[in-house]
Amino acid sequence: MDIREKINLINVNLLKMFELTISYLDDAFSYYEDEKNSNDKNLINDDLIDKLEREIEEDCLLVILKERPFASDLRKVTGIFKLVEDIERLGDHAEDIAWVSKNLYKAKEAYRSEKIGQIISVALSMVKDSYKSLATNNSELALDVIKRDDIVDKLYLELLSEIPVYKEKYALNDGYIIYSTLLVKYVERIADHASNIAEWSVYIQNGYYKDKVII
């Protein structure tokens, strides 16, 4: 197997890991939207994500150490080595969202903020478009993902200010407020990881990382 074949195999496993992670996030947020979308079994198995991460990192290191790749090949391998950690963290946050959602339903409050729905929608779009930017080598889409992080940050700050107001206005219990705050924090972190992945996607395609040429 030559170096290009090895890198292609790494990329296949990367996209497989990313697709699995996205499916877990969809499941977690689906549960947040409706308790009926989940059963007692935990369908999110983050161990699978962790296993794929270790395999991809090991394969990347072997290519770097044994094949001594140049230019674009080195750029792709090092970029994947960095961004795979962000995908793994997305898997962690899928578990976090599922856990928070269960506790929100235990709080037995029917209230749902429209802005929470908005921040979830934007963050999920960032994750899915960061995947597309990697799969299709679309740097313009990656840059658009990075810009959307500002929208999430704005909504996050607004929600941090408004959630305490919801408590007084709708007489919500403390548990609901705590878990709602945790939820929007996890969503904000999901957007950050999607933005990081998009930045590494740009780097893989043209060598720029945060407006600076590395390779």
C-alpha positions as a Markdown table, in Angstrom:
| # | Residue | x | y | z |
|---|---|---|---|---|
| 1 | Met | 0.0 | 0.0 | 0.0 |
| 2 | Asp | 1.5 | 3.3 | -1.1 |
| 3 | Ile | 1.3 | 6.6 | 0.9 |
| 4 | Arg | -1.8 | 7.9 | -1.0 |
| 5 | Glu | -3.7 | 4.7 | -0.4 |
| 6 | Lys | -2.8 | 4.9 | 3.3 |
| 7 | Ile | -4.0 | 8.5 | 3.5 |
| 8 | Asn | -7.2 | 7.7 | 1.6 |
| 9 | Leu | -7.9 | 4.9 | 4.2 |
| 10 | Ile | -7.3 | 7.4 | 7.0 |
| 11 | Asn | -9.8 | 9.8 | 5.4 |
| 12 | Val | -12.4 | 7.1 | 5.0 |
| 13 | Asn | -12.1 | 6.3 | 8.7 |
| 14 | Leu | -12.2 | 10.0 | 9.6 |
| 15 | Leu | -15.5 | 10.5 | 7.7 |
| 16 | Lys | -16.9 | 7.3 | 9.2 |
| 17 | Met | -16.1 | 8.6 | 12.7 |
| 18 | Phe | -17.6 | 12.0 | 11.8 |
| 19 | Glu | -20.8 | 10.5 | 10.4 |
| 20 | Leu | -21.3 | 8.4 | 13.5 |
| 21 | Thr | -20.7 | 11.4 | 15.7 |
| 22 | Ile | -23.3 | 13.5 | 13.8 |
| 23 | Ser | -25.9 | 10.6 | 14.2 |
| 24 | Tyr | -25.3 | 10.7 | 17.9 |
| 25 | Leu | -25.8 | 14.5 | 18.1 |
| 26 | Asp | -29.0 | 14.1 | 16.1 |
| 27 | Asp | -30.2 | 11.5 | 18.5 |
| 28 | Ala | -29.3 | 13.6 | 21.5 |
| 29 | Phe | -31.1 | 16.7 | 20.3 |
| 30 | Ser | -34.0 | 14.7 | 19.1 |
| 31 | Tyr | -34.4 | 13.5 | 22.7 |
| 32 | Tyr | -34.3 | 17.1 | 23.9 |
| 33 | Glu | -37.1 | 18.0 | 21.5 |
| 34 | Asp | -39.3 | 15.1 | 22.5 |
| 35 | Glu | -38.8 | 12.6 | 25.4 |
| 36 | Lys | -40.6 | 9.9 | 23.3 |
| 37 | Asn | -37.7 | 9.9 | 20.9 |
| 38 | Ser | -35.6 | 8.0 | 23.4 |
| 39 | Asn | -36.0 | 4.8 | 25.4 |
| 40 | Asp | -34.3 | 3.5 | 28.5 |
| 41 | Lys | -31.4 | 2.2 | 26.5 |
| 42 | Asn | -28.5 | 4.6 | 25.9 |
| 43 | Leu | -28.1 | 4.6 | 22.1 |
| 44 | Ile | -25.0 | 6.9 | 22.2 |
| 45 | Asn | -21.9 | 4.8 | 22.5 |
| 46 | Asp | -19.0 | 7.2 | 22.9 |
| 47 | Asp | -16.5 | 4.3 | 23.2 |
| 48 | Leu | -16.9 | 3.7 | 19.5 |
| 49 | Ile | -15.9 | 7.3 | 18.8 |
| 50 | Asp | -12.9 | 7.0 | 21.1 |
| 51 | Lys | -11.8 | 3.8 | 19.4 |
| 52 | Leu | -11.9 | 5.4 | 16.0 |
| 53 | Glu | -10.0 | 8.4 | 17.2 |
| 54 | Arg | -7.1 | 6.3 | 18.6 |
| 55 | Glu | -7.0 | 4.3 | 15.3 |
| 56 | Ile | -6.9 | 7.4 | 13.2 |
| 57 | Glu | -4.2 | 9.1 | 15.3 |
| 58 | Glu | -2.1 | 6.0 | 15.2 |
| 59 | Asp | -2.4 | 5.7 | 11.5 |
| 60 | Cys | -1.5 | 9.4 | 11.0 |
| 61 | Leu | 1.6 | 9.0 | 13.2 |
| 62 | Leu | 2.8 | 5.9 | 11.3 |
| 63 | Val | 2.5 | 7.8 | 8.0 |
| 64 | Ile | 4.4 | 10.8 | 9.3 |
| 65 | Leu | 7.2 | 8.7 | 10.9 |
| 66 | Lys | 7.5 | 6.0 | 8.2 |
| 67 | Glu | 6.5 | 7.6 | 5.0 |
| 68 | Arg | 7.9 | 11.1 | 5.5 |
| 69 | Pro | 5.2 | 12.8 | 3.4 |
| 70 | Phe | 5.8 | 16.1 | 1.7 |
| 71 | Ala | 3.6 | 19.2 | 1.1 |
| 72 | Ser | -0.1 | 18.4 | 0.5 |
| 73 | Asp | 0.2 | 14.8 | 1.9 |
| 74 | Leu | 1.8 | 16.1 | 5.1 |
| 75 | Arg | -0.8 | 18.9 | 5.3 |
| 76 | Lys | -3.7 | 16.4 | 5.1 |
| 77 | Val | -2.2 | 14.0 | 7.7 |
| 78 | Thr | -1.3 | 16.7 | 10.2 |
| 79 | Gly | -4.7 | 18.4 | 9.8 |
| 80 | Ile | -6.6 | 15.2 | 10.4 |
| 81 | Phe | -4.4 | 14.4 | 13.4 |
| 82 | Lys | -5.5 | 17.7 | 14.9 |
| 83 | Leu | -9.1 | 17.9 | 14.0 |
| 84 | Val | -10.0 | 14.3 | 15.1 |
| 85 | Glu | -9.8 | 15.5 | 18.7 |
| 86 | Asp | -12.6 | 18.0 | 18.0 |
| 87 | Ile | -14.7 | 15.3 | 16.5 |
| 88 | Glu | -14.2 | 13.1 | 19.6 |
| 89 | Arg | -15.2 | 16.0 | 21.8 |
| 90 | Leu | -18.4 | 16.3 | 19.8 |
| 91 | Gly | -19.1 | 12.7 | 20.7 |
| 92 | Asp | -18.7 | 13.6 | 24.4 |
| 93 | His | -21.1 | 16.4 | 24.0 |
| 94 | Ala | -23.7 | 14.2 | 22.4 |
| 95 | Glu | -23.6 | 12.2 | 25.7 |
| 96 | Asp | -23.8 | 15.5 | 27.6 |
| 97 | Ile | -26.9 | 16.6 | 25.7 |
| 98 | Ala | -28.6 | 13.3 | 26.2 |
| 99 | Trp | -27.9 | 13.4 | 30.0 |
| 100 | Val | -29.0 | 17.1 | 30.3 |
| 101 | Ser | -32.2 | 16.3 | 28.4 |
| 102 | Lys | -33.1 | 13.5 | 30.7 |
| 103 | Asn | -32.7 | 15.7 | 33.7 |
| 104 | Leu | -34.7 | 18.5 | 32.0 |
| 105 | Tyr | -37.6 | 16.1 | 31.6 |
| 106 | Lys | -37.3 | 15.0 | 35.3 |
| 107 | Ala | -37.7 | 18.7 | 36.2 |
| 108 | Lys | -41.2 | 18.4 | 34.6 |
| 109 | Glu | -41.3 | 21.9 | 33.1 |
| 110 | Ala | -43.1 | 22.3 | 29.8 |
| 111 | Tyr | -41.5 | 25.7 | 29.0 |
| 112 | Arg | -39.0 | 25.8 | 26.0 |
| 113 | Ser | -37.3 | 29.0 | 24.9 |
| 114 | Glu | -37.3 | 29.7 | 21.1 |
| 115 | Lys | -33.7 | 30.9 | 21.3 |
| 116 | Ile | -32.6 | 27.5 | 22.6 |
| 117 | Gly | -34.1 | 26.0 | 19.5 |
| 118 | Gln | -32.3 | 28.6 | 17.4 |
| 119 | Ile | -28.9 | 28.0 | 19.0 |
| 120 | Ile | -29.2 | 24.3 | 18.6 |
| 121 | Ser | -30.2 | 24.7 | 14.9 |
| 122 | Val | -27.2 | 26.9 | 14.1 |
| 123 | Ala | -24.7 | 24.7 | 16.0 |
| 124 | Leu | -26.0 | 21.5 | 14.3 |
| 125 | Ser | -25.7 | 23.2 | 10.9 |
| 126 | Met | -22.1 | 24.1 | 11.6 |
| 127 | Val | -21.3 | 20.5 | 12.5 |
| 128 | Lys | -22.9 | 19.1 | 9.4 |
| 129 | Asp | -21.4 | 21.7 | 7.1 |
| 130 | Ser | -17.9 | 21.2 | 8.6 |
| 131 | Tyr | -18.3 | 17.6 | 7.7 |
| 132 | Lys | -19.3 | 18.6 | 4.1 |
| 133 | Ser | -16.4 | 20.9 | 3.8 |
| 134 | Leu | -14.0 | 18.0 | 4.7 |
| 135 | Ala | -15.8 | 15.5 | 2.5 |
| 136 | Thr | -15.9 | 17.8 | -0.6 |
| 137 | Asn | -12.8 | 19.9 | 0.0 |
| 138 | Asn | -15.0 | 23.1 | 0.1 |
| 139 | Ser | -13.0 | 25.8 | 1.8 |
| 140 | Glu | -15.7 | 28.4 | 1.2 |
| 141 | Leu | -18.2 | 26.3 | 3.1 |
| 142 | Ala | -15.6 | 25.9 | 5.9 |
| 143 | Leu | -15.2 | 29.7 | 6.1 |
| 144 | Asp | -18.9 | 30.1 | 6.3 |
| 145 | Val | -19.0 | 27.7 | 9.2 |
| 146 | Ile | -16.4 | 29.7 | 11.1 |
| 147 | Lys | -18.5 | 32.9 | 10.6 |
| 148 | Arg | -21.6 | 31.2 | 12.0 |
| 149 | Asp | -19.8 | 30.8 | 15.4 |
| 150 | Asp | -20.4 | 34.5 | 16.0 |
| 151 | Ile | -24.2 | 33.8 | 15.7 |
| 152 | Val | -23.9 | 31.1 | 18.3 |
| 153 | Asp | -21.8 | 33.2 | 20.7 |
| 154 | Lys | -24.4 | 36.0 | 20.5 |
| 155 | Leu | -27.3 | 33.7 | 21.2 |
| 156 | Tyr | -25.4 | 32.1 | 24.0 |
| 157 | Leu | -24.8 | 35.4 | 25.8 |
| 158 | Glu | -28.4 | 36.4 | 25.3 |
| 159 | Leu | -29.6 | 33.1 | 26.8 |
| 160 | Leu | -27.3 | 33.5 | 29.8 |
| 161 | Ser | -29.0 | 36.8 | 30.5 |
| 162 | Glu | -32.5 | 35.6 | 29.8 |
| 163 | Ile | -32.6 | 32.2 | 31.6 |
| 164 | Pro | -32.7 | 33.8 | 35.0 |
| 165 | Val | -35.5 | 36.0 | 33.8 |
| 166 | Tyr | -37.4 | 32.9 | 32.6 |
| 167 | Lys | -37.2 | 31.6 | 36.1 |
| 168 | Glu | -39.1 | 34.5 | 37.6 |
| 169 | Lys | -41.5 | 35.0 | 34.7 |
| 170 | Tyr | -42.6 | 31.4 | 34.5 |
| 171 | Ala | -41.9 | 30.3 | 38.1 |
| 172 | Leu | -39.5 | 27.6 | 36.9 |
| 173 | Asn | -37.8 | 25.3 | 39.3 |
| 174 | Asp | -34.0 | 25.5 | 40.1 |
| 175 | Gly | -33.3 | 22.2 | 38.4 |
| 176 | Tyr | -34.7 | 23.3 | 35.1 |
| 177 | Ile | -32.7 | 26.5 | 35.2 |
| 178 | Ile | -29.5 | 24.7 | 36.0 |
| 179 | Tyr | -29.9 | 22.1 | 33.2 |
| 180 | Ser | -31.0 | 24.7 | 30.7 |
| 181 | Thr | -27.9 | 26.6 | 31.4 |
| 182 | Leu | -25.7 | 23.5 | 31.0 |
| 183 | Leu | -27.5 | 22.7 | 27.8 |
| 184 | Val | -26.7 | 26.0 | 26.1 |
| 185 | Lys | -23.1 | 25.8 | 27.3 |
| 186 | Tyr | -22.7 | 22.4 | 25.7 |
| 187 | Val | -24.3 | 23.7 | 22.5 |
| 188 | Glu | -21.9 | 26.7 | 22.5 |
| 189 | Arg | -19.0 | 24.3 | 22.8 |
| 190 | Ile | -20.3 | 22.1 | 20.0 |
| 191 | Ala | -20.2 | 25.2 | 17.8 |
| 192 | Asp | -16.6 | 25.9 | 18.9 |
| 193 | His | -15.5 | 22.4 | 17.9 |
| 194 | Ala | -17.3 | 22.7 | 14.5 |
| 195 | Ser | -15.5 | 26.0 | 13.9 |
| 196 | Asn | -12.1 | 24.3 | 14.9 |
| 197 | Ile | -12.8 | 21.5 | 12.4 |
| 198 | Ala | -13.6 | 24.0 | 9.7 |
| 199 | Glu | -10.4 | 25.8 | 10.4 |
| 200 | Trp | -8.4 | 22.6 | 10.0 |
| 201 | Ser | -10.4 | 21.8 | 6.8 |
| 202 | Val | -9.2 | 25.1 | 5.3 |
| 203 | Tyr | -5.6 | 24.2 | 6.4 |
| 204 | Ile | -5.8 | 20.8 | 4.7 |
| 205 | Gln | -7.0 | 22.4 | 1.5 |
| 206 | Asn | -4.6 | 25.3 | 1.2 |
| 207 | Gly | -2.2 | 25.4 | 4.1 |
| 208 | Tyr | -3.8 | 28.4 | 5.8 |
| 209 | Tyr | -4.6 | 28.1 | 9.5 |
| 210 | Lys | -6.1 | 31.2 | 11.2 |
| 211 | Asp | -4.9 | 33.4 | 8.3 |
| 212 | Lys | -1.3 | 32.1 | 8.5 |
| 213 | Val | 0.4 | 29.8 | 6.1 |
| 214 | Ile | 1.9 | 26.8 | 7.9 |
| 215 | Ile | 2.6 | 24.4 | 5.1 |
